[in-house]
Amino acid sequence: MGFANNPDTLKPQQLRTADLLNTDLDSFVIESPRRASKTTSILLALIGRCHLRPGYQVTFSAQSGVASSRRFREWANRLDQINPPMFDDPTNRPRPISRHLALFGDDPTANVDRGFRILRGAANQRIEWANGSSFIVLRPEASSYRGEAADVSWIDEAQEILPADGEDLLAAILPLQDTKVGAALILSGTAGEMRTGIFWDYLTRGRDGDPTVGILDYAAPEDTPWEIIEIESEAMALLRTVHPGIGTLTTMDKMLKNYRSMSKPQWAREYLSMWPETFGITAVKPEQWTHATLKTKKAKPVKVAFGLAIKPGGSTAAIVAAWRDRAGAAYIEVVEHRQGTAWLPKRMQELTQTYRGSTVAYDDIGEGKATAVECAPLQPRVRLKMQTYRETAAGCIQLLRDLDRGTLFHFDQISLNEAVVKAGKREIRGDAGQWLWTTLTPGDDITSLDAATRALRNWDQYFSKSPTAKPAGIIVG
């Protein structure tokens, strides 16, 4: 299949994959760069078991139902090319005899049935063997696994599955294995965008020496300096030491083209198995946040800047004030943090009228844009300032720098404290080095931190006393 053009040569990484899966363990994690035959190697090992072990049951899922079906169609077509169906069967399109080596059996010219059939129905995709074995394709959803006890449950591209979905999936799969002696879970993939989720959890357990997890991990060292990735010659030298497919399944010329055409963070993930260092872990150092706490609340000055943040879906929203004193020290204070968004226009109007010259910074996406539109009819007018995601990203970096320098202070407010604990970093696709806050657990609320970042950036851009300061915003309405 994956090496049909050179069937006499098994690749070293394929043999290592087979050796790993043949160990007596109940969970395996396999991380490998793109174009290293990771998925094909696991597939062939499991198909061989189905052929040789009567009644062997395998379930397969990828990162989505669409991806699972697409991958299955590719495999089914390849199986038909290598070992075509011999008889007219409504579930198998008849094809002429091929001169390929038979997938199973010693005599490729024998006029016998191949011993399995492929079902391609939209809701019933599987391979069934005459010995009672089966390879079943399922959606990566907990409900799909009800009643589907298996000897092996394989989840490919597992790094793409959201943490909450992954937990539900494992909660459905693992109990079903209790009735199967020697049952195993296989998670395979490449480095993800965040250090979270089921693939990261099992990979970490394997790296930490958990004796219950078998691991095959083709990855650059975690302490690899980022400067190496930015220098082409050094990045290519590192790639040679990590990627098992170079010289066997792909070439350095192709790898160099990919390096030059992809963003460096994406390239590092997909070809060096490097997980972003800060993604999926708390972005703000707890000791720095504690050190920045003021027990006595300061009165807001006459001139302040505000920031607005709305949780996706509009369930909660926050308005935060920010300012700097004459020495350049920054202060952030939560003004409002409430459920829903209906209260926002009136409150924003009150604030911009009370603090003359102030503006409320908002993002021109989704709920933020909708709220700005709602403010337009109000009299007196609401002073708003639209903030691009790049400006907000710059604000994220500045907030951390102020914490590092000891020049940012807050007033120990619960909603802001909780947001900081729940916040990690999210890379902006296609923008190397740019990142925004993200929740470590889907569904968490970090609107207070988002609003604080937007407010401080608003101040630094439009209220600073530096010679390059811009005028104090626009009036919407």
C-alpha positions as CSV (number, residue, x, y, z in Angstrom):
1,M,0.0,0.0,0.0
2,G,2.1,2.9,1.2
3,F,5.2,1.2,-0.4
4,A,3.6,-0.6,-3.3
5,N,6.1,0.9,-5.7
6,N,8.9,-0.7,-3.8
7,P,7.3,-3.7,-2.0
8,D,10.6,-5.4,-1.1
9,T,11.7,-2.6,1.2
10,L,10.0,-2.1,4.5
11,K,11.1,1.2,6.1
12,P,12.8,1.2,9.6
13,Q,10.0,3.4,11.1
14,Q,7.4,0.9,9.8
15,L,9.2,-2.0,11.6
16,R,9.5,0.1,14.8
17,T,5.7,0.8,14.6
18,A,4.9,-2.9,14.3
19,D,7.3,-3.8,17.1
20,L,5.7,-1.2,19.4
21,L,2.1,-2.4,18.7
22,N,3.2,-6.0,19.4
23,T,4.1,-5.2,23.0
24,D,1.8,-6.2,25.7
25,L,0.3,-2.8,26.6
26,D,-3.2,-1.4,26.5
27,S,-2.4,2.1,25.1
28,F,-0.1,3.4,22.5
29,V,0.8,6.9,21.3
30,I,2.7,7.4,18.0
31,E,3.9,10.9,17.0
32,S,5.6,11.3,13.7
33,P,6.1,14.1,11.2
34,R,4.2,14.4,8.0
35,R,5.3,12.0,5.1
36,A,6.8,9.4,7.4
37,S,4.2,6.5,6.7
38,K,2.9,6.7,10.2
39,T,-0.8,6.1,9.3
40,T,-0.1,3.5,6.6
41,S,2.1,1.5,8.9
42,I,-0.5,1.3,11.6
43,L,-3.2,0.4,9.1
44,L,-1.1,-2.5,7.6
45,A,-0.4,-3.9,11.0
46,L,-4.1,-3.9,11.9
47,I,-5.2,-5.3,8.6
48,G,-2.7,-8.2,9.0
49,R,-4.2,-9.0,12.4
50,C,-7.7,-9.0,11.0
51,H,-6.6,-11.5,8.4
52,L,-4.7,-13.7,10.7
53,R,-6.9,-13.6,13.9
54,P,-10.5,-14.8,13.5
55,G,-13.0,-12.5,15.1
56,Y,-10.6,-9.6,15.5
57,Q,-12.3,-6.2,15.8
58,V,-10.8,-2.8,14.9
59,T,-12.5,0.6,15.1
60,F,-11.0,3.6,13.4
61,S,-11.7,7.4,13.7
62,A,-9.8,10.5,12.5
63,Q,-10.2,14.1,13.5
64,S,-13.6,14.3,12.0
65,G,-16.2,12.2,10.3
66,V,-15.4,13.6,7.0
67,A,-11.7,12.9,7.4
68,S,-12.4,9.4,8.6
69,S,-14.5,8.7,5.4
70,R,-12.0,10.2,3.1
71,R,-9.1,8.2,4.5
72,F,-11.2,5.0,4.3
73,R,-12.0,5.6,0.6
74,E,-8.3,6.0,-0.1
75,W,-7.5,2.8,1.6
76,A,-10.4,0.9,0.0
77,N,-9.3,2.0,-3.5
78,R,-5.7,1.0,-2.8
79,L,-6.8,-2.4,-1.5
80,D,-8.8,-3.0,-4.7
81,Q,-5.8,-2.1,-6.8
82,I,-3.5,-4.5,-5.0
83,N,-5.9,-7.3,-4.5
84,P,-9.0,-6.8,-6.7
85,P,-12.3,-8.5,-6.1
86,M,-12.8,-11.7,-8.1
87,F,-16.5,-11.9,-8.3
88,D,-19.4,-9.6,-9.1
89,D,-20.5,-8.4,-5.7
90,P,-22.9,-5.4,-5.1
91,T,-20.6,-4.1,-2.4
92,N,-17.4,-4.5,-4.5
93,R,-17.0,-3.2,-8.0
94,P,-15.6,-6.0,-10.1
95,R,-12.2,-5.3,-11.6
96,P,-9.9,-7.4,-13.9
97,I,-7.2,-9.6,-12.4
98,S,-4.1,-7.5,-11.6
99,R,-0.5,-8.5,-11.8
100,H,0.2,-7.0,-8.4
101,L,1.3,-9.3,-5.6
102,A,-1.8,-10.6,-3.7
103,L,-2.3,-8.9,-0.4
104,F,-2.7,-12.3,1.3
105,G,-1.8,-15.8,0.2
106,D,1.2,-17.3,-1.5
107,D,-0.1,-17.7,-5.1
108,P,-1.1,-14.4,-6.7
109,T,-2.6,-16.2,-9.7
110,A,-4.9,-18.5,-7.8
111,N,-8.6,-18.0,-8.8
112,V,-9.9,-17.6,-5.2
113,D,-11.8,-15.0,-3.3
114,R,-9.6,-12.5,-1.5
115,G,-11.2,-13.3,1.8
116,F,-12.7,-9.9,2.6
117,R,-15.2,-7.5,1.3
118,I,-15.4,-3.7,1.5
119,L,-18.6,-1.9,2.4
120,R,-18.8,1.7,1.3
121,G,-22.1,2.9,2.5
122,A,-22.3,6.4,3.9
123,A,-23.3,5.2,7.3
124,N,-21.7,1.8,7.0
125,Q,-18.0,1.9,6.1
126,R,-16.1,-1.2,7.0
127,I,-14.0,-4.1,5.8
128,E,-15.3,-7.6,6.7
129,W,-13.3,-10.8,6.6
130,A,-14.6,-14.3,6.1
131,N,-13.1,-15.3,9.4
132,G,-15.4,-12.9,11.3
133,S,-12.9,-10.0,11.7
134,S,-13.8,-6.4,10.9
135,F,-12.3,-3.0,10.5
136,I,-15.0,-0.4,11.2
137,V,-14.9,3.3,10.5
138,L,-16.7,5.6,13.0
139,R,-17.2,9.2,13.6
140,P,-15.0,10.6,16.5
141,E,-18.1,11.0,18.7
142,A,-18.9,9.1,21.9
143,S,-22.4,8.1,20.6
144,S,-20.8,6.3,17.6
145,Y,-19.0,3.9,20.0
146,R,-22.0,2.6,21.8
147,G,-22.0,-1.2,21.6
148,E,-18.8,-1.3,19.4
149,A,-16.4,-3.2,21.7
150,A,-13.1,-3.7,19.9
151,D,-9.7,-5.3,20.2
152,V,-8.1,-2.1,19.0
153,S,-9.6,1.4,19.0
154,W,-7.5,3.6,16.8
155,I,-7.8,7.4,16.6
156,D,-5.7,9.1,14.0
157,E,-4.8,12.8,13.9
158,A,-5.8,12.8,17.5
159,Q,-4.2,16.2,18.1
160,E,-7.1,17.8,16.2
161,I,-9.7,16.6,18.6
162,L,-10.9,19.3,21.1
163,P,-10.1,18.4,24.8
164,A,-13.7,18.1,25.9
165,D,-14.6,16.0,22.9
166,G,-11.6,13.8,23.5
167,E,-12.5,13.2,27.1
168,D,-16.1,12.1,26.1
169,L,-14.6,9.9,23.4
170,L,-12.3,8.0,25.8
171,A,-15.1,7.8,28.3
172,A,-17.1,5.9,25.7
173,I,-14.2,3.7,24.3
174,L,-12.3,2.6,27.4
175,P,-15.1,0.8,29.2
176,L,-15.9,-1.2,26.1
177,Q,-12.4,-2.7,26.2
178,D,-13.0,-4.2,29.6
179,T,-14.7,-7.2,27.8
180,K,-11.8,-7.8,25.4
181,V,-8.7,-9.5,26.6
182,G,-5.6,-7.7,25.3
183,A,-7.7,-4.7,24.0
184,A,-5.7,-1.6,23.2
185,L,-6.1,2.1,22.4
186,I,-3.9,3.7,19.7
187,L,-3.5,7.5,19.4
188,S,-1.5,8.8,16.4
189,G,-0.8,12.2,15.0
190,T,1.6,15.1,14.8
191,A,2.2,18.1,17.1
192,G,-0.9,20.2,17.7
193,E,-1.5,23.9,18.2
194,M,-2.0,23.6,22.0
195,R,-0.5,21.5,24.7
196,T,-3.8,20.1,25.7
197,G,-6.2,17.3,24.7
198,I,-6.0,13.5,24.7
199,F,-3.1,13.2,22.3
200,W,-0.9,15.6,24.4
201,D,-2.0,13.8,27.6
202,Y,-0.9,10.4,26.4
203,L,2.2,11.7,24.7
204,T,3.2,13.4,28.0
205,R,2.6,10.1,29.9
206,G,4.7,8.2,27.5
207,R,7.5,10.8,27.6
208,D,7.4,10.7,31.4
209,G,7.9,6.9,31.4
210,D,4.4,5.7,32.2
211,P,4.8,1.9,32.0
212,T,1.2,1.5,30.7
213,V,1.8,3.7,27.6
214,G,3.8,2.5,24.7
215,I,5.4,5.4,22.8
216,L,7.1,6.0,19.4
217,D,8.1,9.7,19.2
218,Y,9.9,11.2,16.3
219,A,10.4,14.8,17.5
220,A,13.0,17.5,17.9
221,P,14.2,18.1,21.5
222,E,11.8,20.2,23.5
223,D,14.6,22.7,24.4
224,T,15.5,23.4,20.7
225,P,16.1,27.1,20.4
226,W,13.7,28.9,18.1
227,E,16.7,30.6,16.4
228,I,17.5,27.3,14.8
229,I,14.1,27.1,13.1
230,E,14.6,30.5,11.7
231,I,17.9,29.7,10.0
232,E,17.3,27.6,6.9
233,S,20.5,25.6,7.0
234,E,20.3,24.8,10.7
235,A,16.6,23.9,10.4
236,M,17.3,21.4,7.6
237,A,20.2,19.9,9.5
238,L,17.9,19.4,12.5
239,L,15.2,17.9,10.2
240,R,17.5,15.2,9.0
241,T,17.9,13.9,12.6
242,V,14.2,13.8,13.3
243,H,12.2,12.9,10.1
244,P,12.3,9.1,9.4
245,G,10.8,9.5,5.9
246,I,13.7,11.5,4.4
247,G,15.5,9.3,1.9
248,T,12.9,6.5,2.1
249,L,9.5,8.2,1.4
250,T,10.4,11.9,0.6
251,T,13.4,14.0,-0.2
252,M,15.3,17.0,1.3
253,D,14.3,19.0,-1.8
254,K,10.6,18.6,-1.1
255,M,11.2,19.4,2.6
256,L,13.1,22.6,1.6
257,K,10.1,23.7,-0.5
258,N,7.8,23.1,2.4
259,Y,10.0,25.1,4.7
260,R,10.1,28.1,2.4
261,S,6.3,28.1,1.7
262,M,4.9,27.5,5.3
263,S,4.9,29.7,8.3
264,K,7.7,28.6,10.6
265,P,5.5,27.7,13.6
266,Q,3.3,25.5,11.4
267,W,6.4,23.9,9.8
268,A,8.0,23.2,13.2
269,R,4.8,21.4,14.3
270,E,4.2,19.3,11.2
271,Y,7.8,18.4,10.4
272,L,9.7,18.5,13.7
273,S,6.8,17.5,16.0
274,M,7.5,20.6,18.1
275,W,4.5,21.7,20.2
276,P,4.3,25.4,20.9
277,E,6.0,26.0,24.2
278,T,3.5,28.3,25.8
279,F,0.3,27.0,24.2
280,G,-1.9,25.0,26.5
281,I,-0.1,26.1,29.7
282,T,-0.9,29.1,31.8
283,A,0.4,32.2,30.0
284,V,0.7,34.5,33.1
285,K,3.2,33.5,35.8
286,P,1.2,33.2,39.0
287,E,4.0,34.7,41.1
288,Q,4.1,37.8,38.9
289,W,0.4,38.2,39.1
290,T,0.4,37.9,42.8
291,H,3.3,40.5,43.0
292,A,1.2,42.9,40.9
293,T,-1.7,42.9,43.4
294,L,-2.6,46.1,45.2
295,K,-4.7,45.5,48.3
296,T,-5.9,49.2,48.4
297,K,-8.0,50.3,45.5
298,K,-6.8,53.5,43.8
299,A,-9.3,56.0,42.5
300,K,-9.5,56.2,38.8
301,P,-8.0,59.4,37.3
302,V,-10.0,61.8,35.2
303,K,-8.5,60.4,32.1
304,V,-8.8,56.6,31.5
305,A,-9.2,54.2,28.6
306,F,-11.7,51.3,28.5
307,G,-11.7,47.9,26.8
308,L,-14.7,45.7,25.9
309,A,-14.6,41.9,25.5
310,I,-17.5,39.6,24.9
311,K,-17.4,35.8,25.2
312,P,-18.1,34.0,22.0
313,G,-21.8,33.4,21.9
314,G,-22.5,36.4,24.0
315,S,-23.1,34.7,27.4
316,T,-20.9,37.1,29.3
317,A,-19.1,40.4,28.7
318,A,-16.7,42.6,30.6
319,I,-15.6,46.3,30.5
320,V,-12.2,47.1,32.1
321,A,-10.5,50.5,32.7
322,A,-6.8,51.1,32.2
323,W,-4.4,54.0,32.7
324,R,-0.8,54.8,33.4
325,D,0.6,57.2,36.0
326,R,3.3,59.7,35.4
327,A,6.0,57.2,36.1
328,G,4.6,54.8,33.4
329,A,3.1,52.3,35.8
330,A,0.0,50.6,34.4
331,Y,-3.3,50.0,36.3
332,I,-6.2,47.8,35.2
333,E,-9.6,47.6,36.9
334,V,-12.7,45.6,36.1
335,V,-15.6,48.1,35.8
336,E,-18.3,45.6,34.9
337,H,-18.4,41.8,34.3
338,R,-22.0,40.6,33.8
339,Q,-24.1,38.0,31.9
340,G,-25.4,38.8,28.5
341,T,-24.8,41.8,26.3
342,A,-28.0,43.9,26.5
343,W,-26.6,46.1,29.3
344,L,-23.5,47.1,27.3
345,P,-24.6,50.1,25.2
346,K,-26.1,52.0,28.1
347,R,-23.1,51.3,30.4
348,M,-20.6,52.3,27.7
349,Q,-22.5,55.5,27.2
350,E,-22.4,56.3,30.9
351,L,-18.6,55.7,31.1
352,T,-17.6,57.7,28.1
353,Q,-19.8,60.6,29.3
354,T,-18.5,60.4,32.9
355,Y,-14.8,60.2,31.8
356,R,-14.6,62.9,29.2
357,G,-12.3,62.1,26.3
358,S,-12.3,58.4,27.1
359,T,-13.1,55.7,24.5
360,V,-14.1,52.1,24.7
361,A,-11.9,49.8,22.5
362,Y,-13.7,46.8,20.9
363,D,-12.9,44.2,18.3
364,D,-14.7,44.5,15.0
365,I,-15.7,40.9,14.9
366,G,-18.9,39.1,15.8
367,E,-20.4,40.4,19.1
368,G,-18.1,43.3,19.4
369,K,-19.2,44.7,16.0
370,A,-22.8,44.1,16.8
371,T,-22.5,46.0,20.0
372,A,-20.9,48.9,18.2
373,V,-23.9,49.0,15.8
374,E,-26.3,49.0,18.8
375,C,-24.5,52.0,20.3
376,A,-24.9,54.1,17.1
377,P,-28.4,55.6,17.8
378,L,-27.7,56.6,21.4
379,Q,-27.6,60.2,22.5
380,P,-25.3,61.4,23.9
381,R,-23.0,59.5,21.6
382,V,-20.8,56.6,22.7
383,R,-17.1,57.1,22.0
384,L,-15.7,53.8,20.6
385,K,-12.4,52.8,19.1
386,M,-12.2,49.7,16.9
387,Q,-9.1,47.6,17.7
388,T,-7.6,45.1,15.1
389,Y,-6.5,41.7,16.2
390,R,-2.8,42.7,15.5
391,E,-3.3,45.7,17.9
392,T,-4.7,43.4,20.5
393,A,-1.9,40.9,20.0
394,A,0.6,43.7,20.6
395,G,-1.4,44.5,23.8
396,C,-1.0,40.9,25.0
397,I,2.8,41.1,24.6
398,Q,2.9,44.5,26.4
399,L,0.8,43.3,29.3
400,L,3.3,40.5,29.9
401,R,6.2,42.8,29.6
402,D,4.7,45.2,32.2
403,L,4.3,42.2,34.5
404,D,7.9,41.2,33.9
405,R,9.1,44.7,34.7
406,G,6.9,45.1,37.7
407,T,5.1,48.0,36.2
408,L,1.5,46.6,36.0
409,F,-0.9,46.6,38.9
410,H,-4.4,45.3,39.6
411,F,-6.8,45.3,42.5
412,D,-7.3,41.6,43.3
413,Q,-10.7,41.4,41.6
414,I,-12.1,37.9,41.4
415,S,-13.1,37.9,37.8
416,L,-9.7,39.1,36.6
417,N,-7.9,36.7,38.9
418,E,-9.9,33.7,37.6
419,A,-9.4,34.8,33.9
420,V,-5.6,34.9,34.4
421,V,-5.5,31.4,35.8
422,K,-7.6,30.1,32.8
423,A,-5.7,31.9,30.0
424,G,-3.1,30.4,27.7
425,K,-1.8,31.6,24.3
426,R,-3.2,30.9,20.8
427,E,-1.1,31.4,17.7
428,I,-2.6,33.5,15.0
429,R,-2.6,31.4,11.8
430,G,-0.4,32.9,9.1
431,D,1.1,35.5,11.4
432,A,4.4,34.1,12.8
433,G,5.0,35.4,16.3
434,Q,1.6,36.8,16.8
435,W,-0.7,35.4,19.5
436,L,-3.8,36.1,21.5
437,W,-5.2,34.9,24.8
438,T,-7.1,31.7,24.7
439,T,-8.9,29.5,27.2
440,L,-7.0,26.5,28.5
441,T,-10.4,24.6,28.7
442,P,-13.1,25.2,26.1
443,G,-16.0,27.2,27.6
444,D,-14.0,29.0,30.3
445,D,-14.5,32.8,30.6
446,I,-11.5,35.1,30.2
447,T,-13.4,38.2,29.1
448,S,-11.9,40.2,31.9
449,L,-8.4,39.6,30.8
450,D,-9.3,40.2,27.1
451,A,-10.9,43.5,28.1
452,A,-8.0,44.5,30.3
453,T,-5.6,43.9,27.4
454,R,-7.7,45.9,25.0
455,A,-8.0,48.7,27.5
456,L,-4.3,49.0,28.2
457,R,-3.6,48.9,24.4
458,N,-6.2,51.6,23.9
459,W,-4.4,53.8,26.5
460,D,-0.9,53.2,25.1
461,Q,-2.1,54.0,21.5
462,Y,-4.2,57.0,22.1
463,F,-3.7,58.5,25.5
464,S,0.0,58.3,26.0
465,K,1.9,61.6,26.4
466,S,4.6,60.5,24.0
467,P,5.3,62.7,21.0
468,T,3.9,60.0,18.7
469,A,0.6,59.7,20.5
470,K,-2.5,59.7,18.3
471,P,-5.7,61.6,19.0
472,A,-8.2,60.1,21.4
473,G,-10.4,58.1,19.1
474,I,-13.7,58.5,17.2
475,I,-17.3,59.1,18.0
476,V,-19.7,56.4,16.9
477,G,-23.3,57.4,16.4
